[in-house]
Amino acid sequence: MDIIWKIKEFEELSNFELYQILQLRINVFMLEQECLYPECDNKDLKGKHLMGYLNNQLVAYARLLPPGVSYPDASIGRVVVHPQCRHLKLGNALMSKAIAQVREDFPNEDIRISAQAHLQGFYERVGFERVSEEYLEDNIPHVEMLFEKEKGLD
């Protein structure tokens, strides 16, 4: 299985790439998770887009944001793996690449995320630490988590 990874600024995305990103995010976050929220929140315009392709199909995605967009820290969000590809365990590779890119772009910044609470263990395994009590975001339990800038990558 050869995943082809691409990282692009918003302006570099083709119409088709943007369509695939929005389709995957809407299908998972809005339809599968039955969560109605503003998917197009203008943050896409300010970040980088990490895309993983298998046989020309977008199967993994994360949005990488600079400091000052979602948090004072840099952040990673909209982390998603295509439902038909979850058995491939792409989450670790996706997060490893996302963290490495954010660290390269913002070496002096911590990385802060809002993680769905049931995924806390996954994010801890890739180096994040929980830094908040559980809270509801879009009617789904979340926790804020932090990857400190001093932390090394495995």
C-alpha positions as CSV (number, residue, x, y, z in Angstrom):
1,M,0.0,0.0,0.0
2,D,1.6,3.2,-1.2
3,I,0.0,6.3,0.2
4,I,1.0,9.4,-1.8
5,W,1.2,12.4,0.6
6,K,0.8,16.0,-0.6
7,I,0.9,19.3,1.4
8,K,-0.5,22.4,-0.2
9,E,-1.5,25.9,0.7
10,F,-5.1,26.8,-0.1
11,E,-4.2,28.7,-3.2
12,E,-2.4,25.7,-4.6
13,L,-5.3,23.3,-4.3
14,S,-7.0,22.3,-7.6
15,N,-10.7,22.5,-7.8
16,F,-10.8,18.7,-7.7
17,E,-8.6,18.5,-4.6
18,L,-10.8,21.0,-2.8
19,Y,-13.9,19.1,-3.8
20,Q,-12.4,15.8,-2.5
21,I,-11.4,17.5,0.8
22,L,-14.8,19.0,1.4
23,Q,-16.5,15.8,0.3
24,L,-14.5,13.7,2.8
25,R,-14.9,16.1,5.7
26,I,-18.7,16.6,5.1
27,N,-19.3,12.8,4.7
28,V,-17.5,12.0,7.9
29,F,-18.0,15.0,10.2
30,M,-21.5,16.1,9.2
31,L,-23.2,12.9,7.8
32,E,-21.5,10.0,9.6
33,Q,-21.2,11.8,12.9
34,E,-24.6,13.5,12.4
35,C,-23.1,16.9,13.4
36,L,-24.4,20.1,11.9
37,Y,-21.8,22.9,12.0
38,P,-20.2,25.4,9.6
39,E,-17.7,23.3,7.7
40,C,-16.5,26.2,5.6
41,D,-15.2,28.4,8.4
42,N,-12.6,30.5,6.5
43,K,-9.7,28.8,8.3
44,D,-9.0,26.7,5.2
45,L,-7.8,29.9,3.6
46,K,-5.1,30.4,6.2
47,G,-3.6,26.9,6.5
48,K,-1.9,24.1,4.7
49,H,-3.7,21.0,3.7
50,L,-2.2,17.5,4.2
51,M,-3.7,15.0,1.9
52,G,-3.0,11.2,1.6
53,Y,-4.0,9.5,-1.6
54,L,-4.4,5.8,-2.4
55,N,-5.2,5.0,-6.0
56,N,-5.9,8.7,-6.7
57,Q,-8.6,8.7,-4.0
58,L,-8.3,11.0,-1.0
59,V,-8.1,8.7,2.0
60,A,-6.5,10.8,4.8
61,Y,-6.6,14.5,5.5
62,A,-5.6,17.1,8.1
63,R,-5.7,20.9,8.2
64,L,-2.5,22.6,9.5
65,L,-3.0,26.0,10.9
66,P,-0.6,28.7,11.9
67,P,-0.6,30.3,15.4
68,G,-3.4,32.8,15.9
69,V,-6.1,31.1,13.8
70,S,-7.8,28.6,16.1
71,Y,-5.5,29.1,19.1
72,P,-2.5,31.3,20.1
73,D,-0.5,28.1,19.3
74,A,-0.2,26.4,15.9
75,S,-2.9,23.7,15.4
76,I,-4.0,20.6,13.5
77,G,-7.6,20.0,12.8
78,R,-10.2,18.3,10.6
79,V,-8.1,15.1,11.0
80,V,-10.0,12.4,9.1
81,V,-9.4,9.0,7.4
82,H,-11.9,7.7,4.8
83,P,-14.3,5.3,6.4
84,Q,-13.5,2.5,3.9
85,C,-9.8,2.9,4.7
86,R,-9.8,3.0,8.5
87,H,-8.7,-0.7,8.6
88,L,-5.4,0.5,7.0
89,K,-4.5,2.4,10.3
90,L,-3.5,5.6,8.4
91,G,-4.0,7.8,11.5
92,N,-0.5,7.4,12.9
93,A,1.2,8.3,9.5
94,L,-1.2,11.2,9.0
95,M,-0.5,12.7,12.4
96,S,3.2,12.0,12.2
97,K,3.3,14.0,8.9
98,A,1.1,16.7,10.2
99,I,3.2,17.2,13.4
100,A,6.4,17.2,11.3
101,Q,5.1,19.8,8.9
102,V,3.8,22.1,11.7
103,R,7.1,21.8,13.6
104,E,9.0,22.6,10.4
105,D,6.8,25.7,9.7
106,F,6.6,26.9,13.3
107,P,9.5,25.4,15.2
108,N,9.0,27.6,18.2
109,E,5.3,26.9,18.7
110,D,3.4,24.3,20.6
111,I,0.6,22.5,18.7
112,R,-2.8,22.6,20.2
113,I,-5.8,20.5,19.1
114,S,-9.4,20.0,20.0
115,A,-9.8,16.2,20.0
116,Q,-12.9,14.2,20.2
117,A,-12.8,12.7,23.7
118,H,-13.0,9.1,22.5
119,L,-9.8,9.7,20.5
120,Q,-7.8,11.0,23.5
121,G,-5.7,7.8,23.7
122,F,-4.8,7.9,20.0
123,Y,-3.6,11.5,20.3
124,E,-1.7,10.6,23.5
125,R,0.1,7.8,21.6
126,V,1.3,10.3,19.0
127,G,2.6,12.7,21.7
128,F,-0.2,15.0,22.8
129,E,-1.2,15.6,26.4
130,R,-4.7,16.5,27.6
131,V,-4.8,20.0,29.0
132,S,-8.5,20.6,29.6
133,E,-11.6,19.2,31.1
134,E,-14.1,17.5,28.7
135,Y,-16.4,20.0,26.9
136,L,-19.0,19.8,24.2
137,E,-18.1,21.1,20.7
138,D,-20.8,20.7,18.1
139,N,-22.6,18.4,20.5
140,I,-19.6,16.0,20.7
141,P,-17.4,15.5,23.8
142,H,-13.9,17.0,23.2
143,V,-10.8,17.7,25.1
144,E,-8.0,20.2,24.4
145,M,-4.6,18.6,23.9
146,L,-1.1,20.0,23.5
147,F,2.0,18.8,21.8
148,E,4.8,20.9,23.4
149,K,7.5,22.4,21.1
150,E,10.2,20.7,23.2
151,K,8.9,17.2,22.6
152,G,10.9,15.1,20.2
153,L,9.4,13.1,17.4
154,D,9.7,9.4,17.5
